[in-house]
Amino acid sequence: MSGLNAIMDNSLSALLAAQAGLATSGHNIANANTPGFNRQDMILGTRQPQVMAYGSIGRGVEVLGIRRVQDEFLVNNLRVQTSRLNSYAAVDAALYDIEGILGSVDNDHLGDALNNFFTAWNELAQPPFNESLKLNVVAKAETLIADFHAIDAALGQLETDLEKRIQTETENLNRLLTDIGELNRQVMAAESNGNPANDLRDQRDLRITQLSELAQVSTLERDDGSLDVILAGRTMVARDRVTLFEGVYRPDGDGYSFAVVTEGNQQAVNLSPGMLEGMLAARDTHISEIRSQLDAVANQLIREVNSLHVQGLSSGGRGQMFFTGDSMHTIGINEAILANSNLVATGGTGLAADNDIALAIADLGRASVLGTGSRSVSESYRSVVTDVAGKLGSFGFMVENQMNVVESLNARIASVSGVSLDEEGANLVRFQNSYNAAAKVISTVQEMYDTLLNIV
């Protein structure tokens, strides 16, 4: 009877192993489309044999565990590359918006407004002298100023929009950190019996991968199964203790910084690459730089036109400042000239045929201002548009290349950790056959028991 009992025990172990295999494959199939899910495998091992005088007799199979199929090296690399991609993409998106505000190299409205302004002065300088063309000069100046102001307002709105997005994504960052801390607590509790909490670990890894979109992240696993999350050189999650970012975003010396609150004190930290760092760079470097360059163009226009115009004479006497202000935001037309276009000076003598001032101002829109070799106002502005186009091309190239890297890593991870419905379907058939075979052995042993009982 002991021999039959051993056979029955072997068969039961096979039956239980087949059931576990069917459950594991069913779980994989059910989560084939679940974000962050890693395929699970059943680990089998032979049970300790029964040692007899004539040798060892096997005692069946046992389920050693259910493991997640994951390549940590690929996952960590994906997180690093994802952080870089989102950093590049954030800057690229801002530059795309800036190009939309300014226009392209071949079609920019402010460049056209500058050309029309200088063309109006050139037309005013051509004989025979036409007093009414002074009105055209003023009108073109008004259009040019309106364009400067519109660009200034659009850049300001872009900065505001970026600020709102930074605040929103910082809230998302803090939410993910809080979720990871809570999942750490759940993992530690679930694994206190020594068995891995595969599904909880999947959820935690998904949060960390989502976190890597916002900022580059690294992790360190503790013996209790929890993960320390390190951002910007600081441990933001330690077991279930979470440190959150403060909503303060200002430049800090050589780079950009966020603030964290530690023991009631606010401390600045350098943010690592990711979407947030990219948006900060877009706001505090690229938009600020473009604004500074456009302010310089407006200032050059104001200074050079005014320096020539005050040398002229008009029906109102000595020439006055044509423009007011000193930047894109403050540029305007002298109120006196706006009220009386006859104050527009065309020459230094005040005579109708004198056009030297008008010609000199028209020349400001051409290359090599007054033969000095310096850039004209139009060239200064053109260099701004070219700079934006060049940066947009560079970041677009980096985004495309980085996207290929991320897609390649995702494909490799999917080949390792993803669920193949065909493979799982084959596993179902295999485990079902194993289950049926084990059940057949049990049925045979039962028949043998019945035979023995009938003999007795």
C-alpha positions in Angstrom: 0.0 0.0 0.0 2.9 2.4 0.7 4.0 2.1 -2.9 0.5 3.1 -4.1 0.5 5.9 -1.7 3.8 7.2 -3.1 2.4 7.0 -6.6 -0.7 8.8 -5.5 1.4 11.5 -3.8 3.5 11.9 -7.0 0.4 12.3 -9.1 -1.1 14.8 -6.7 2.0 16.9 -6.9 1.9 16.8 -10.7 -1.8 17.8 -10.5 -1.1 20.8 -8.3 1.8 21.9 -10.5 -0.4 21.7 -13.6 -3.0 23.8 -11.8 -0.5 26.4 -10.8 0.8 26.5 -14.4 -2.7 26.9 -15.7 -3.4 29.7 -13.2 -0.1 31.5 -14.1 -0.8 31.3 -17.9 -4.3 32.5 -17.3 -3.0 35.4 -15.2 -0.6 36.3 -18.0 -3.3 36.2 -20.6 -5.6 38.3 -18.5 -2.9 41.0 -18.1 -1.6 40.9 -21.7 -2.7 44.6 -22.1 -2.1 45.8 -18.6 0.4 48.7 -18.6 3.6 47.8 -16.7 2.8 44.1 -16.4 5.7 41.6 -16.6 5.1 38.1 -17.8 5.3 35.5 -14.9 6.8 32.1 -15.0 6.3 29.1 -12.8 9.5 27.7 -11.3 9.3 23.9 -10.8 11.7 21.6 -9.0 11.8 17.9 -8.1 10.9 17.0 -4.5 13.4 15.2 -2.3 13.4 11.5 -3.3 12.6 8.6 -1.0 15.8 6.6 -0.4 15.3 2.9 -0.5 17.7 0.0 -0.1 17.8 -0.4 -3.8 18.0 3.3 -4.7 16.1 6.5 -4.6 12.5 6.8 -5.8 11.3 10.2 -7.0 8.5 11.9 -5.0 7.2 14.1 -7.7 7.3 17.8 -8.4 6.9 21.0 -6.3 6.3 24.6 -7.3 9.3 26.6 -6.1 7.8 29.9 -6.9 6.3 32.3 -9.4 8.8 34.8 -10.8 8.5 38.0 -12.9 10.4 37.8 -16.2 12.3 41.1 -16.3 15.7 42.4 -17.5 16.6 45.1 -15.0 19.5 46.4 -17.1 17.1 47.1 -20.0 14.5 48.7 -17.7 17.0 51.0 -16.0 18.5 51.9 -19.4 15.0 52.7 -20.7 14.3 55.0 -17.8 17.6 56.9 -18.5 16.8 57.2 -22.2 13.2 58.2 -21.5 14.4 61.0 -19.3 16.6 62.3 -22.0 13.9 62.0 -24.6 11.4 64.0 -22.6 14.0 66.7 -21.8 14.8 67.2 -25.5 11.1 67.0 -26.4 10.1 69.7 -23.9 12.7 72.1 -25.4 11.8 71.1 -28.9 8.1 71.9 -28.3 8.9 75.3 -26.8 11.2 76.1 -29.8 8.4 75.0 -32.1 6.0 77.4 -30.4 8.6 80.2 -30.6 9.0 79.6 -34.3 5.2 79.9 -34.6 5.3 83.2 -32.8 8.2 84.6 -34.9 7.6 82.8 -38.2 10.0 80.7 -40.3 13.2 81.9 -41.9 11.3 82.3 -45.2 8.1 83.8 -43.9 8.3 85.9 -40.7 5.9 88.8 -40.1 8.2 90.9 -38.0 10.9 90.7 -40.7 8.3 91.9 -43.2 7.3 94.7 -40.9 10.9 95.8 -40.6 11.4 95.7 -44.4 8.2 97.7 -44.9 9.3 100.3 -42.4 12.6 100.9 -44.1 11.0 100.7 -47.6 8.6 103.5 -46.5 11.6 105.7 -45.6 13.3 104.9 -49.0 10.1 105.8 -50.8 9.9 109.1 -48.9 13.5 109.9 -50.0 12.8 109.4 -53.7 12.1 112.6 -55.7 9.8 114.2 -56.4 9.2 114.8 -52.6 5.8 113.8 -51.5 4.7 115.1 -48.0 1.9 112.5 -47.8 4.5 109.7 -47.7 5.4 110.8 -44.2 2.0 109.4 -43.1 3.1 106.1 -44.7 6.3 106.1 -42.6 4.3 106.6 -39.4 1.7 103.9 -40.4 4.5 101.4 -41.1 6.1 102.3 -37.8 2.9 101.7 -36.0 2.5 98.3 -37.6 6.1 97.4 -36.7 5.6 98.4 -33.1 2.3 96.4 -32.9 4.2 93.4 -34.2 6.9 93.9 -31.5 4.3 94.1 -28.8 2.4 91.1 -30.1 5.5 89.0 -30.1 6.4 90.2 -26.6 2.9 89.3 -25.4 3.0 85.9 -27.1 6.3 85.0 -25.5 5.0 86.1 -22.1 2.0 83.9 -22.6 4.3 81.0 -23.6 6.2 81.5 -20.4 3.0 81.6 -18.3 1.8 78.4 -20.0 5.1 76.7 -19.3 4.9 77.8 -15.7 1.5 76.2 -15.3 2.7 73.0 -16.9 5.7 72.9 -14.6 3.4 73.3 -11.6 1.1 70.6 -12.9 4.0 68.1 -13.6 5.5 68.8 -10.2 2.2 67.8 -8.7 2.3 64.6 -10.8 5.9 64.0 -9.6 4.9 64.3 -6.0 1.9 62.0 -6.6 4.1 59.4 -8.1 6.6 59.6 -5.2 3.7 59.2 -2.8 2.3 56.2 -4.7 5.8 54.6 -4.7 6.1 55.1 -0.9 2.7 53.4 -0.4 3.6 50.5 -2.8 6.8 50.1 -0.8 4.7 49.6 2.3 2.5 47.1 0.6 5.4 45.2 -0.9 7.1 44.9 2.5 3.9 43.6 4.1 3.2 41.2 1.3 6.7 39.8 1.2 7.1 39.3 4.9 6.4 35.6 4.4 9.3 35.3 1.9 7.2 35.2 -1.3 7.7 38.0 -3.9 4.7 40.3 -4.5 5.0 40.2 -8.3 1.9 42.3 -9.2 2.7 45.0 -6.6 6.3 45.2 -7.9 4.9 45.6 -11.4 2.8 48.5 -10.2 5.8 50.1 -8.4 8.0 49.7 -11.4 5.4 51.3 -13.6 5.3 54.4 -11.3 9.1 54.6 -11.4 9.1 54.4 -15.2 6.4 57.2 -15.3 8.6 59.1 -12.9 11.5 58.8 -15.3 9.5 60.8 -17.9 9.6 63.8 -15.5 13.1 63.5 -14.1 16.0 61.0 -14.3 15.6 58.5 -11.5 17.7 55.7 -9.9 16.7 53.1 -7.4 18.3 51.0 -4.7 16.5 47.8 -3.4 16.6 47.0 0.3 16.6 43.5 1.8 12.9 44.0 2.8 11.9 44.4 -0.8 11.4 48.2 -0.7 13.0 50.5 -3.2 14.8 53.8 -2.4 14.1 56.3 -5.1 16.9 58.8 -5.9 16.2 62.0 -7.7 18.5 65.0 -8.3 21.1 63.3 -6.0 18.7 63.0 -3.1 16.8 60.0 -1.7 13.1 61.1 -2.2 11.6 57.8 -1.1 13.1 55.5 1.6 10.8 52.6 2.4 7.4 54.3 2.9 8.9 57.7 3.9 8.5 60.3 1.1 10.1 63.7 0.5 8.2 66.0 -1.8 9.3 68.8 -4.1 8.2 72.3 -3.3 6.5 74.5 -6.0 9.4 76.9 -6.4 11.1 77.1 -9.8 13.9 79.6 -10.2 17.4 79.6 -11.8 20.1 78.7 -9.4 23.6 79.7 -10.5 24.9 77.4 -13.3 21.7 75.4 -13.7 18.1 75.1 -12.5 16.8 74.0 -9.2 13.7 72.8 -7.4 13.2 73.1 -3.7 12.6 70.2 -1.3 11.3 70.4 2.2 13.5 68.5 4.7 12.7 68.7 8.4 10.8 71.9 7.8 13.6 73.6 5.8 13.4 74.4 2.2 16.5 73.4 0.2 17.4 73.9 -3.4 18.4 70.9 -5.5 19.7 70.6 -9.1 17.0 68.9 -11.2 18.1 65.9 -13.3 17.2 65.6 -17.0 13.6 64.9 -17.8 10.4 66.7 -18.9 10.6 69.2 -16.0 14.2 70.1 -16.6 13.5 70.5 -20.3 10.6 72.9 -19.5 12.7 74.9 -17.1 15.5 75.1 -19.7 12.9 76.2 -22.3 11.6 78.9 -20.0 14.7 80.2 -18.3 17.2 79.7 -21.1 15.7 79.5 -24.6 12.7 81.9 -24.3 14.7 84.3 -22.1 17.5 84.2 -24.6 15.1 84.9 -27.6 13.5 87.7 -25.7 16.8 89.2 -24.9 17.9 89.0 -28.6 14.6 90.6 -29.7 15.0 93.4 -27.1 18.4 94.0 -28.5 17.0 94.3 -32.0 14.3 96.7 -30.9 16.9 98.7 -28.9 19.2 98.9 -32.0 16.3 100.1 -34.1 15.3 102.7 -31.6 18.9 104.0 -31.1 20.0 104.1 -34.7 16.8 105.6 -36.1 16.7 108.2 -33.3 20.4 109.1 -33.7 19.8 110.0 -37.4 16.3 111.6 -37.0 17.4 114.1 -34.3 20.0 115.4 -36.9 17.3 116.4 -39.3 15.0 119.4 -39.7 11.3 119.5 -40.5 8.6 122.1 -40.7 8.4 121.8 -36.9 12.1 122.7 -36.4 14.9 120.5 -35.2 14.4 116.8 -35.5 13.0 114.9 -32.6 13.3 111.4 -31.3 11.3 109.2 -33.6 10.9 106.2 -31.3 10.4 106.0 -27.5 11.4 103.2 -25.2 14.4 100.9 -25.2 13.1 97.3 -25.7 10.5 95.2 -27.5 8.0 95.8 -24.7 8.5 99.5 -24.4 9.0 100.6 -28.0 6.6 103.3 -29.2 6.4 106.4 -31.5 7.0 109.9 -30.3 3.5 111.3 -29.4 4.3 114.6 -31.2 5.2 112.8 -34.4 2.1 110.6 -34.1 0.0 113.7 -33.8 1.7 115.5 -36.6 3.4 113.5 -39.3 5.0 116.7 -40.7 7.5 116.4 -37.9 9.1 113.5 -39.7 12.5 114.8 -40.8 13.9 113.8 -44.2 17.1 115.9 -44.4 19.4 118.1 -42.4 18.5 121.4 -44.0 14.7 121.2 -43.9 14.5 121.8 -47.6 12.0 119.6 -49.6 14.7 118.2 -51.8 16.9 117.2 -48.9 16.6 113.5 -48.4 19.9 112.5 -46.7 18.3 111.6 -43.3 15.6 109.5 -45.0 18.1 107.6 -47.1 20.3 107.0 -44.1 17.4 105.6 -42.1 16.4 103.4 -45.1 20.0 102.1 -45.2 19.6 100.8 -41.6 17.7 97.9 -43.1 20.6 97.0 -45.4 23.8 95.1 -44.7 26.9 96.9 -43.3 25.3 99.8 -41.6 26.8 103.1 -42.9 29.8 101.2 -44.1 30.9 100.3 -40.6 30.7 96.6 -41.2 28.3 96.1 -38.3 25.0 94.3 -38.8 21.9 96.1 -39.9 18.7 96.0 -37.9 17.2 93.6 -40.4 20.3 91.4 -40.2 20.2 91.4 -36.4 16.6 90.2 -36.5 17.4 87.7 -39.2 20.1 86.2 -37.0 17.5 85.7 -34.3 15.1 83.8 -36.6 18.0 81.8 -38.0 19.2 80.9 -34.5 15.7 79.6 -33.6 15.5 77.6 -36.7 19.0 76.1 -36.1 18.1 75.2 -32.5 14.8 73.7 -33.6 16.5 71.6 -36.2 19.1 70.4 -33.7 16.6 69.5 -31.0 14.3 67.9 -33.6 17.2 65.7 -34.7 18.0 64.8 -31.1 14.3 64.0 -30.3 14.1 61.7 -33.4 17.3 59.9 -32.6 16.3 59.5 -28.9 12.9 58.3 -29.8 14.4 55.5 -31.9 16.5 54.5 -28.9 13.5 54.4 -26.6 11.4 52.5 -29.2 14.2 50.0 -29.6 14.5 49.4 -25.8 10.7 49.1 -25.5 10.8 46.4 -28.2 13.6 44.5 -26.5 11.8 44.7 -23.1 8.6 43.5 -24.7 10.4 40.5 -26.2 11.6 39.6 -22.7 8.8 40.7 -20.4 5.8 41.0 -22.7 3.0 38.4 -22.9 2.8 36.3 -26.1 -0.7 35.1 -26.4 0.5 32.3 -28.8 3.0 31.1 -26.3 0.6 31.3 -23.4 -2.0 29.4 -25.4 0.6 26.6 -26.0 1.4 26.6 -22.3 -2.3 26.2 -21.5 -2.4 23.1 -23.7 0.8 21.7 -22.2 -0.4 22.2 -18.6 -3.8 20.8 -19.5 -2.2 17.7 -20.9 -0.1 17.4 -17.8 -3.2 17.7 -15.6 -5.0 15.1 -17.6 -2.0 12.7 -17.4 -1.7 13.2 -13.7 -5.5 12.6 -13.3 -5.1 9.4 -15.3 -2.4 8.1 -13.0 -4.6 8.9 -10.0 -7.5 7.1 -11.6 -5.3 4.1 -12.3 -4.1 4.0 -8.7 -7.7 4.2 -7.5 -8.5 1.2 -9.6 -5.5 -0.7 -8.1 -6.8 0.2 -4.6 -10.2 -1.2 -5.5 -8.6 -4.4 -6.8 -6.6 -4.9 -3.6 -9.7 -4.2 -1.4 -11.7 -6.8 -3.4 -8.9 -9.4 -2.9 -9.0 -8.8 0.9 
